Each structure stands twice: as C-alpha cells, then as structure tokens.
Amino acid sequence: MTYTSRTVTDEAAFAALAADWGRLYRRCSTATPFQSHAWLHSWWLSYGGRGRLRLVLVRDGGGDLVAAAPLMRVRRPVPALVPLGGAISDYGDVLVDDEHGEAAVAALTGALSAAARTALIDLREVRPGGAAERVYERWRGPRRRVSDSLCLELPAVPMQQLIARLPSGKSQQRVRAKLRRLDALGLERHVVSPDEADAALGRLLELHRLQWQGRKVTSEHLRDRFRTHLVRAVGAMARSGDAVVTEFRLAGDVVAVDVTLLSPRLAGGYLYGAHPRLREHKADVAAMLLDSCATHTKDGTYDTLSLLRGNEPYKRHWRPEPVVNQRLLLARHRTAPLMSAVLCDVAARRRGKELLRRYRERDGGGRT
C-alpha cells in the first residue's frame, strides 16, 4: 500500500481534522485520552503559539488517516518538536492505526525524520507500550530514552476487586466501612448529561479552588486559560463518550465534581473539586472518587484505571503499579548536538533534585 505524508501548520486545518482524527484515535489501542482531537485542539486554542503548529500526518492510498504525530515547534531550551498538550497532559504519544501496523509506523517515522532536519524531536510522557516507542525502535539516527514522570495504575476492575487488593483484612474492612458511611450520609452520585457538563465543570473548578484555599495548589488550575480549555475539551469529550462528569450531592447541594477521561483501553480520573464540609462529615473523598471511577470501567472494556501522574500517599494506599513514562529523544546526525544539550540538562536537574533531597533529609535530621 502507498502512504503519503504531510505536515499541517494551519489552525483551521487542525479544526477540520476532527472526524478523521477521531476515527484514527479509536483504531489506536494504545491511545490515551490526551491524544483525542477534542483535548489537543482545545489545548492548542488555549496554549498554542502562532506559527508553531506541526501536525505530521500519514494517509493511505484511499485517503484515510492512518498515523499522526501532534507536535509543535519550540525554540527553548533548544529548537525542538514537542507534543501538544504540555504540562497539563499526563501522557504524550503519537497515533497509529492498529490495522496498518508496521507499514504505518515506517511511514510516520520517515515523515518525522524529514521534520527533524533542523530540530530535535522530544517526545515527553510516553506511556510504556505507547505507539511512539515503535517509532523509536525504527529510528535510524541518534536516539536516547530517559525516564519521565511516574504514574500509578490499577487494573480496570469493579470496586470490590480493588478492595481485595489491599494488604490485609483490616484495611479491606476499613474501606468497606468508609463506603457504607458515604451511603449513610445520603451522598448521591449523578452522572451529568453532555448538555449539563459545562455548568458542572464550572462548579468543579470553584470547588477545586475552595478545597485548596490556603494550601499549595497547581497554580495553572486557577487560571482562566485552563478553565476555558477544560470546559471546551471535556464538554466535547463528554458528547463523544470520551469523558464522564460526575456530581456528588448532599441534601440537594453539589459538594463534589469529578472528571474521568476515557480512551480505547485506559481510563483515568483527571481532576476533581470537593467542598471542605465533606471532611467535617468524615467522608473519605479518595474512596468516593475511586468507587465512582471504577463504575465506568467495570464492564471489561478497559484494561487500565490510571491514577495518572504523582506519587501521593492516598494513591499508594490502593497498591497501584508504578509505571514510569518515557522521554524519547530522536535526532538526525546534524541535530545530535541538540540532543546532547538536552541530556546534559536532564542530568543537571536530576543532580539538583538529589542534592535538595539530601539537604532536606539532613536538615530535618538536625532539627530532631
């Protein structure tokens, strides 16, 4: 079969790709919700820069989109092509149609090689087993793989099976008691319709701000551009079945809102907001949210229930599998010095974090 490739740099053309992109997304079993057109296009509208869009597309002889790399050009710290989605996306990857297999991978690799003549390709947060790893294996120029963020993952099974994973009978009993308490409080769970999603997401962000008031919070979640992106992206994803927005009500009042993102085989709880009064009622919010998320994955459609990035203690309680995302660096021989510069930066940052960790441990030991 003959494949053709092109690089799209026009924003209007990106918007017009929605239908083709959606079909490819559903035919790529390794896709995560952060590779959906709704998420990426919305992110671009909120965070993209004029003249930087680089969508590398591969079509077959019939004109079907069979592979895509959603990238943008950056100049700092080195000239590079990086995934769309930025820091607010937990996974980055390319898309490859499962039915076209290695032929589509080869075509995409060739197209990316042509795009890498003057810039490093820096693929961040690639989940192990992602389609980008197949491009990495085919790459003929200089390449390096380094570790990126840690994600925690659970099997996509019903809540009772998740409880059975806990290490002791006592811990299992405690969780079941917490779930019974939620029922006794009269907490009601309501999956909002796509038409209600925009308003519910507004309530989520307000509750999120309230729950973190006076404490350290991800500042981006409080910005208008994030609000605009989240409402636009998740609203569209709810309409296509790629997201579920859930409200939790107590005595008729909305006291929590949660967003679960869905892809062909992976689901993940992305963001939630919870009113501080739930703590006054001694409601276990983490158990409430996981129970809710598990209801969307218990039918066997999904393989993985991801807790996404972060190593927070409340996640560790569920004995998840630690999975380290990959950072895949691809260069041509003329751009290999750019890769060396990035690797030096990675090493320096890791060394700085290690020194800071040691200092804090030593300083803490001195105070005790």
N, C-alpha and C positions, 0 to 999 in steps of 0.2 A: 504494500500500500504506500502511496505517496503522501508525504506530510509537508505542509508549508508552515512557516513561522513568520511572525511579525511582532513588532514592539509597539504597543499603543501608548501614546503620550497625551492624548486628548481626553479631558474630563467628561465631555459629552459622550464620547465613545465608551468610556468606562460605564456610565449610567446605562447605556443601551445594551450592555453585555448581560444584563440581569438574567434573562431567560436562559441563554447559552451557559452562563456560569452556573446557574442553579442546576442544570442537568448534569454538568460535569461534577459538581460538588456531590451530588447524590450517587454518582458512579465511582467515587473515590472513597474506598472503605477506610482509609487512614485519615481522612479529613477531620478536623476538629471544628467546633462552631466558629472559631476565629478565622476560618477560611471561607465562610459564607459571603456571598456578594453583599447582602444587607449589612453585615458587620464592617466589611472592608470599605465599601463605598461610603457608608456613613462616617467611618473614621477619616477617610480622605477629605470629606467635606468639612470636618471639624479641625483636622490637624495637618492636612497636606499643604505643600508649598507649590506655588505656581512654577510650572516648567520642570518639576521633579518626577512626575509620574512615569513609571516604566513597567507596563504590563507585558510580559513576554508570553505570547500565545502560540499554541500549536494546533492546527486543524488537519483533519484527514482529507482524503480526496473528495469526500462528499460534503465537505464544509463544516463538519461537526467539530466543536471544540473538544480536544482530547487531552490537553495539558495546558497548564497556566502557572506562571510564577508572578505573584502580585508584589512588585518591588517599587522602590523609589530611589532616586539619586540623592546622596548627601555628599557634602564636601569635607565635613569634620567628623572625627579627627583626621581621616584620610578620605580621598574620593572612593566612594563605595556604593553598591546597590544593596539596599537593606529591605526586609519585608515590610509591607504595610501592616499597620496595627499597633506598632510602637509598644510603649511600656504598659499600656492598659490591656494588652492582649497576652494571655498566658501561654499560648502556643503560636509558633510561626511555622509555615510549611508551604510547599508547592502542591498543586493538584495534578493527578494523573489518572486518566480513565482506566479502571481495572481491566476492562476487556481489551484494551490496546497494549497493555503490558510494556515489555521492554522496548518495543518499537517506539512508543510514545515517549518513554524515558530518554531514549537515544536522541530523538528529535529535539526534546526540550533541552537536553544537555548541550547539544550543538548550538541551539539558539542562545543559551546563556553564555557559552564560550564566546560567541560573537559579541555579545553585550559587554563582556568583561575585558575588552581591549584596552580601556583606559580607566577602569575602576575595579576594585576588589568586590567580589560577591561575598557578603557577610550575612549568612542565614542564622538568625538568633532563635532561641527557644524551640528548636525542633524536637518534638517528642520522639523517643526511640521507636523505630519502626516506621517513621514518617516517610512520605514519598521523597523528600529531599535527600534522604540517605541513599536512595537508589541513584540519584543524580551524582552524589558524592562518589559512589563506587565507580561510576563510569567516567569521572573527570580525568582528563589526561594531563592536565597541568599541575602546578604545585597546589597542594591541599593540606589542610590541617583540621583536626577535630579537637575541640576543647569542651569542658563541661560548662553548662549554663545553670539555670535555676533548678532548684529542687521542687518537684511536685509530689503530692501524696495521692495515692489511688486505691480505691476499693473495688471489689467485684460488684457488678450491677445486679444485685440480688435483693429480695424483699427484706424489710427491716428485721424480721425475726432471725434471718440468717446472718445479718450483720451483727446482731446482738450475740449470736452464738460464737462469733469470732473473738469475743472478749476473753481475757485470760483466765477468769475464774467465775465460779457460780455466783459469788457475792457481787462481783461487778455487773454480771448479767441481771441479777435481781434488782440492783440499784437503778439500772437503765429502765427496766420494765416499770419500776415504781415511779420514775420520773414521767414516763409516758402516761401512766394512769393518772398522775397528778394533773397533767395537761388536760386530760379528759374531764377530770373532776372540776377543774376551773371553768369549764364550759367554753374552752377555746375552740373556735370554729375555723376550719380551713376552707378557703374559697378560691378556686382557680378562675381568674378573671377572663372574660372574653377578649378577643383581639380589639374590639371596639372600646373596651374599658382600660386597655393596657397603658395608654399614655397617661391617664389620670393616676393610675395605680403606681406607675414609675415615679411620678412627681411626689407621691406620698412616701415611696421608698426612700428617695433622696433626702426628704425632710426628716424622716425617722433616722436615717443613717447619720445625718448631721447632729441630731439630738442625742443619739446614743453615744457619740464620740465627743460630745461637748466637754471641754476641759481636759481632754486626753489627746495623746499623739494620734493623728489620723493621716491617711493618704490625702495630701492637700489637693491632688488633682480631682478627687471625687467631689470636691466642693465647688469646682469651677463651672461657669456657665457652659463652656465648650463641651465638657464631659456630660453635663445634663442633656444638652442638645443631642449629642451623639447617642447616648444611652436610650433616650426616648425614641429617637428616629430608628436606630438599629433594632432594638428589641421589639418595638412595635411591629416592624416589618417581619421580624423573625417569628413573632407570635402568630402572625397571619399565615405564614408558610409552614407552621408546625415545627420550627427550629428553636423555639423558646417557650417557656411556660412562666407566667407571672402569677404568684400565689399570694393572697392576702390572708392574714390571720386576724380574727375578730374576737373581741372580748366584750360582752354586754353591748354588742352592736357597734363598738368602736374598732377601727383598724389599728392594731397595736404592732403589727409587723408585716413586712412585704419582702418577698424573696424572688429572685430571678434564677431559673435553671435554664442553661443553654444546652441544646441537643444537636448532635451530628449523627452521621450514619451508624457509628458504633460507640461513641463516647458521649456521656452527659456530664455536666458539671454545674455546681452551684456557684454562680459568679459573684453576686452581691446581694446584701440584704440590709434592711433597716429595722430596728426593733426599739420600741419605746422602753425607757428605763423602768417604767412601772411593772414590766414583766419580772424584773429582778425582785421587786417588792413582793410579788406573788410567789417567789421562789420557783419560777418557771425555768426549766433548762432549755435555753434558746437553741443551743447546738443540737441537742437531741430532737427538738421540734423540727429544725430545718432539715436534718438528715432524714428523719422519718418522712417528711414531705417530699424530699428529692427522690427517695427510694420508691415512692409510689409511681414515679414517672418512668422507672427503669425495670420494674419487676416483671414485665411481660416477656423478657428474654430477647428483646430487640437489640439491646446494648450489651457490650462486653465490659465496659468500664464506667464506674462512677468516680469521677475525678474530684478531689478536694482542691485542685488547682495549686498554684504556687504558694509556698510558705510552709513553715515547719512549726506552726503554733501548737502548744500543748493540747488544746481541745481537739485538734485533729488527730494527734498521736494516740489519744485515748482509744480510738477505734482500730488500732493496729493496722494502719494502711501500709501499702507497699511504697517505699520511697523510690521515685523514678526521677533520674536526673536528665533534664533536657540537654540537647546538644547545640553547640555553636559550630556551624560548618563554614569554613573559610575556603573559598575557591579563587584561584588566581591563574593568570597566564604568566609565562616567564617574564614578560616585560613589567607585569604588575606585582611580581613576587615581593619586591621591597615593601609594598604596602601591607602585605600580609605579615611580614616580619615586624613592622611597626606596631600592628595591632596585637601580635603575640607578646611583644615587649610590654605593651600597655596592660594586657591581661595579667601578665606575671607580676608587674609592679603593683597592681591593685590587690591581687591576692596576698602579696607580701605585706602590703599596708594593713589589710584586714587581719592578718595573722598577728602582726605586731600589736595592733589595737586590742585584739582579744587577749593576748598575753599581758598587756599592760593592765587591762581591767581586772583580770584574774589576780594579778599580783597586788594591785591597789586594793581590791576587795579583801584579799587575804591580810593585808596590812591593817585594815580597819578592824578586822575581827580579832 
